[in-house]
Amino acid sequence: MILLGSIINALLIILGASLGRLLKGIPEKMKSTVLSIIGLAVAVLGIGMGMETTNFVFVIISLVVGAVIGEWLDLDHQLFRVGKWIESKIGNQSSENSIAEGFINATLFFVIGSMAILGALDSGIRNDHSILITKGIIDGFTSIVLSSTLGVGVMLSAIPVFLYQGAITLFAGVISKYIPDAALELFIQEMTATGGVMIMAIGLNIAGLTKIRVANLLPGIVIVGVIVAFVFLFQ
């Protein structure tokens, strides 16, 4: 089954988030401290990803241009509206974190990164699901921690994760046919670095240190692809 890796990844997120909800009764003071530590750890992870670039100018241009496009489209607000719509359908207790907040942060965290793309491509081209299953295990453990503090919205992030990775898997044959391996490798490298800055921003937001509209930076991933294509066309 070509989508097996994406399905397992999504199910592990749901399983981890379900287990994390069993820990929701921890004291508010402890929850606040844990949430800050999670945010700082995520920020450090993002810094490490950002260091993978071979040309930081690519990262800066991608983020700046992507931010302009994202602010114009107001992607953060659109994603927040989706989260709020889900929240209105499910209902939310006032004592818990916003479902929309958990949904947005978890979705961005799970889809930004090289494993999602590499794993989806492997599933589609070679029917090898090992990368996505490994990612699913990591996402599952992460969702335990996130859902214990950010709420049930983390569980709902499994839906966009499945759709995102599934789409890449289904179009993997076309991608491998028309994009040279060297160009794809450079794109993944610079996309990981650009995504790392976004991951760092997510971490700082979770820790309560910033209020960066990370979803508005997502067009930067597309801009990375444009830059890589330009480099290979005119080198």
CORHUPE-V567771 format. One record per residue. N is the residue number from 1. PSI is psi in whole degrees, 0 to 359 (none if undefined). D_CENTER is the distance of its C-alpha to the mean C-alpha in Angstrom with 1 decimal. Layout:
<<N/PSI/D_CENTER> <N/PSI/D_CENTER>>
This chain:
<<1/122/24.0> <2/332/21.5> <3/12/18.7> <4/316/19.4> <5/316/16.4> <6/322/14.0> <7/314/16.3> <8/318/16.6> <9/312/12.9> <10/318/12.8> <11/323/16.1> <12/326/15.2> <13/315/12.5> <14/317/15.4> <15/313/17.9> <16/317/16.2> <17/323/15.6> <18/318/19.2> <19/322/20.5> <20/329/18.9> <21/338/20.7> <22/343/23.9> <23/9/23.4> <24/345/23.1> <25/6/26.8> <26/150/26.4> <27/147/28.2> <28/321/26.6> <29/317/27.5> <30/319/26.0> <31/319/22.8> <32/317/22.6> <33/316/23.2> <34/318/20.6> <35/320/17.9> <36/318/19.0> <37/318/18.9> <38/314/15.4> <39/315/14.3> <40/321/16.5> <41/319/15.3> <42/321/11.6> <43/319/13.3> <44/320/15.4> <45/317/12.6> <46/321/11.2> <47/317/14.9> <48/320/15.5> <49/320/12.8> <50/333/14.4> <51/355/17.8> <52/350/17.3> <53/149/18.3> <54/352/21.9> <55/97/22.4> <56/342/20.8> <57/322/22.4> <58/316/19.9> <59/314/17.0> <60/312/19.1> <61/315/20.2> <62/316/16.9> <63/318/15.5> <64/309/18.9> <65/319/19.4> <66/321/15.9> <67/320/16.4> <68/314/19.8> <69/317/18.7> <70/320/15.9> <71/322/18.6> <72/317/21.1> <73/343/19.0> <74/53/17.8> <75/324/14.4> <76/316/13.6> <77/321/16.8> <78/318/16.3> <79/323/13.0> <80/322/15.1> <81/321/17.9> <82/314/16.2> <83/318/15.3> <84/325/18.9> <85/316/20.3> <86/318/18.9> <87/320/20.2> <88/329/23.6> <89/323/23.8> <90/323/23.0> <91/152/24.6> <92/131/23.6> <93/139/25.9> <94/338/26.5> <95/350/26.3> <96/166/22.7> <97/158/19.6> <98/133/18.5> <99/321/16.8> <100/319/15.1> <101/314/13.8> <102/319/12.4> <103/313/10.9> <104/309/9.2> <105/316/8.0> <106/318/6.8> <107/310/5.2> <108/319/3.3> <109/319/3.2> <110/336/3.4> <111/339/2.9> <112/122/3.4> <113/161/6.5> <114/330/9.9> <115/325/10.3> <116/315/8.5> <117/311/10.9> <118/315/13.7> <119/318/13.8> <120/320/13.9> <121/318/16.6> <122/321/18.5> <123/319/18.6> <124/323/19.9> <125/314/22.3> <126/0/23.6> <127/32/22.8> <128/115/21.4> <129/10/18.7> <130/320/18.9> <131/314/15.6> <132/326/13.6> <133/319/15.9> <134/315/15.4> <135/321/11.6> <136/320/12.5> <137/315/14.9> <138/313/12.7> <139/324/10.2> <140/312/13.5> <141/322/14.9> <142/320/12.1> <143/334/12.2> <144/312/15.9> <145/314/15.7> <146/317/13.3> <147/335/15.2> <148/340/18.5> <149/326/17.8> <150/349/15.5> <151/190/17.1> <152/344/16.9> <153/333/14.1> <154/320/11.7> <155/321/13.6> <156/342/13.2> <157/345/9.4> <158/332/10.8> <159/303/12.3> <160/329/9.6> <161/315/7.9> <162/316/11.6> <163/319/12.4> <164/306/9.9> <165/324/10.8> <166/320/14.3> <167/317/15.0> <168/319/14.3> <169/314/16.5> <170/330/19.2> <171/10/19.5> <172/321/19.3> <173/318/23.1> <174/318/23.3> <175/312/20.8> <176/333/22.7> <177/323/26.0> <178/348/25.6> <179/121/23.3> <180/150/25.1> <181/319/23.7> <182/320/24.1> <183/319/22.2> <184/321/19.3> <185/316/19.3> <186/319/19.5> <187/313/16.7> <188/320/14.3> <189/310/15.7> <190/330/15.5> <191/321/12.0> <192/317/10.9> <193/315/13.1> <194/316/12.0> <195/329/8.3> <196/321/10.0> <197/321/11.7> <198/318/8.9> <199/319/7.7> <200/318/11.4> <201/320/11.8> <202/315/9.5> <203/316/11.8> <204/324/14.8> <205/315/14.2> <206/321/13.9> <207/351/17.1> <208/15/18.7> <209/334/19.6> <210/170/18.1> <211/56/17.2> <212/133/15.1> <213/82/13.8> <214/323/10.4> <215/331/9.8> <216/351/13.1> <217/349/11.8> <218/326/9.7> <219/342/13.1> <220/330/13.3> <221/319/11.5> <222/320/14.5> <223/325/16.9> <224/315/16.1> <225/321/17.3> <226/316/20.3> <227/315/21.3> <228/317/21.1> <229/319/23.2> <230/317/25.6> <231/316/26.1> <232/334/27.0> <233/328/29.2> <234/15/31.2> <235/none/31.4>>
